[in-house]
Amino acid sequence: MYRALIQVWRSVREDHPTTSMCLKAIEQYVSPANSVIDVGTGSGILSIAAHLIGAKRIKALDVDDLAVKVAKENFAKNNCGKLYRSNAWKFIA
């Protein structure tokens, strides 16, 4: 299921233990009725996994402009649409 087209950013890899754990949690707990927020999206892999499961709404956030750029590219490669917002931290008080 997680064979999405992913360009990795820096040392972020799909087989990283934390990423693997989060992917398993997404598979277990996310359903099409859910909304998902991916804080610190990096490559966007967790948002893409939620999209592939069918989550109805996904927000992916990152403060790093390079991460946002890479996530945008990965979302486009996986037909995820616009799931990103740069500099979203200004909305968190």
C-alpha positions as CSV (number, residue, x, y, z in Angstrom):
1,M,0.0,0.0,0.0
2,Y,2.8,2.4,0.8
3,R,4.5,2.2,-2.6
4,A,3.5,5.8,-3.4
5,L,5.9,7.8,-5.4
6,I,8.0,9.7,-2.8
7,Q,11.0,11.9,-3.2
8,V,12.7,12.0,0.2
9,W,14.0,15.1,1.8
10,R,17.4,15.1,3.5
11,S,17.6,11.9,5.7
12,V,13.8,11.3,5.8
13,R,13.2,7.8,4.7
14,E,10.1,5.6,4.5
15,D,11.8,2.9,6.6
16,H,12.7,5.2,9.4
17,P,11.3,3.6,12.6
18,T,9.1,6.6,13.6
19,T,7.7,6.9,10.0
20,S,7.0,3.1,9.9
21,M,5.2,3.4,13.3
22,C,3.1,6.3,12.1
23,L,2.3,4.5,8.8
24,K,1.0,1.5,10.8
25,A,-1.1,3.8,13.0
26,I,-2.6,5.5,10.0
27,E,-3.4,2.2,8.5
28,Q,-5.1,1.1,11.7
29,Y,-6.9,4.2,12.8
30,V,-7.6,6.5,9.8
31,S,-10.8,5.9,7.8
32,P,-12.5,7.8,5.0
33,A,-14.6,9.6,7.5
34,N,-11.5,11.1,9.2
35,S,-9.8,14.4,8.9
36,V,-6.0,14.4,9.3
37,I,-3.4,17.0,10.2
38,D,0.2,16.2,9.5
39,V,2.4,18.7,11.5
40,G,6.0,18.7,10.3
41,T,5.0,16.9,7.1
42,G,8.6,16.7,5.6
43,S,8.3,14.6,2.4
44,G,4.5,14.3,2.9
45,I,4.6,10.6,3.2
46,L,2.1,10.4,6.1
47,S,-0.4,12.7,4.4
48,I,-0.1,10.6,1.2
49,A,-0.7,7.4,3.2
50,A,-3.9,9.1,4.7
51,H,-4.9,10.1,1.2
52,L,-4.5,6.6,-0.1
53,I,-6.7,5.3,2.7
54,G,-9.3,7.8,1.7
55,A,-9.2,10.4,4.5
56,K,-11.8,13.0,3.6
57,R,-9.7,16.0,4.6
58,I,-5.9,16.4,5.0
59,K,-3.8,19.4,6.1
60,A,-0.1,19.1,5.9
61,L,2.0,21.7,7.6
62,D,5.7,22.5,7.7
63,V,7.8,25.6,8.5
64,D,10.7,24.6,6.2
65,D,10.2,25.9,2.7
66,L,12.2,23.0,1.2
67,A,10.0,20.5,2.9
68,V,6.9,22.3,1.6
69,K,8.4,22.2,-1.9
70,V,9.2,18.5,-1.7
71,A,5.8,17.7,-0.2
72,K,4.0,19.6,-3.0
73,E,5.9,17.6,-5.6
74,N,5.1,14.3,-3.8
75,F,1.4,15.3,-3.6
76,A,1.4,16.0,-7.3
77,K,3.0,12.7,-8.1
78,N,0.4,10.9,-6.0
79,N,-2.7,12.8,-7.2
80,C,-3.2,14.2,-3.7
81,G,-4.2,17.7,-4.8
82,K,-3.3,20.7,-2.7
83,L,-2.7,19.4,0.8
84,Y,-0.1,21.9,2.0
85,R,0.2,25.3,3.6
86,S,3.4,27.1,4.1
87,N,4.0,29.1,7.2
88,A,0.8,27.8,8.9
89,W,2.3,28.3,12.3
90,K,1.1,31.9,12.3
91,F,-2.4,30.6,12.7
92,I,-1.5,28.7,15.9
93,A,-1.7,30.9,19.0
